[in-house]
């Protein structure tokens, strides 16, 4: 029987029910999932010699995702369902069936199986039955899928599989150097090191790894760490980290001593082409999400808060996009790094660029747009730590765009400054069209050294106006942005993003200078021309998308702001989602899609249609 599951907020399932779908994928699973993500491989492009002002038209491409896991018309061996259970058996003769399950992921993915031995092959699904797995050795994934037929490792439908590393005699719970692997819907806790690691050693190529919908907590080091050795012949690429919850990791730094060293909660190290989207990363004793010596990485629509030192870190990385993230501090002392200026708490920076340690290249060509930063130590910070400044001691910001962000600070116990830029030779970088509100803290902007290569243009400043050159008297707006409800909070105590939207009468409305370069806003809504300053284009009364596709009466996607929604999607017949995300009808004799969907088969791109057209039901 086919299983349809619908995921909306934070990629958490809100529906799982049997359905009858005749004529397609008999006996196979169809998974329908809604997320918001950039179009595949819609990564920032290289900056021309004239600079990067026009490159934003390739960013923030948002489509509604529909995944159909379905093997149609396959001429090769059928995909198999293999099972792992707490009371299973790892003997060579174990068949991996429901009645005769394996005891470990390691056994299920043995490489180079001998005749008569059952092991995972491309397109197989490995189901972990419910229970707590206390492995005493690393769960090494020893075999690869293919681009069209990845291997999926997931919890059995309706069951909860917990991988507990409390007796583990290794650093990682799951580790691998294989390709075309999907890890979906598991729980990890008590890792003595990292929960999930994929690593390419010298001469290896690792690609097409998806880690999604997992819950990770209580790790001594990183929750998710993907990377490679520095050898030129080594590569790791096509990485997707989607919809995970990562919290209470990097416990190695729980004492928060400056010299203890620490990992990020989620780290991409040396990755070429990757996306980190729709994750919730919070209350970790290391950086939240770090792009380390990586290129062409998009960090999109994550909720990141109360981490140590930095929430979003760009370390010696190039051509990254950080967009539509909600980043904030809730003033919890446990995650503060410094205790200075006679204040209770100095929390993590919103987003930081730096060139720590030695590396093969310096940070360059990074775009930061449509983010919301609330009560972080600084919204944006370039750090020249210990006078390093990169492989060339005087390097600074290189081809950086920080535009259409909203930075709001009203907490004297948390906020320090809106923007801090340390000394360096800065080139072709701009800070423009942002809304900066600084009601508490020290000076609104801290600039150290010459800023000839950084253009501050067309920003709105309130209530403290920075000195030159951060303030451009010819283009800046010095006024109250008239936000809807900037101090409103959601049910979890975090900022309510819709409250940071400008009202119709706000001086930020239609005051943008960047033309059509930033095409959407924080919620993925198409912006008009001229654009509104800051991350949020509209004070939403609702939004409407193309007929027979999607309709919402609340902010979307807003990981912390999705309320009751209405949606409709065509699957040959009629399928709908009513208020409160309840499916009221499913009947289909085929699978057809309205424009605006991405279709995947076996985890690989099968077809792609044009984006759904949305408009706000407001101004």
Order of alpha helices (4+ residues) and beta strands (2+ residues): beta-beta-beta-beta-beta-alpha-beta-beta-beta-beta-beta-beta-beta-beta-beta-beta-beta-beta-beta-beta-beta-beta-beta-beta-beta-beta-beta-beta-beta-beta-beta-beta-beta-beta-beta-beta-beta-beta-beta-beta-beta-beta-beta-beta-beta-beta-beta-beta-beta-beta-beta-beta
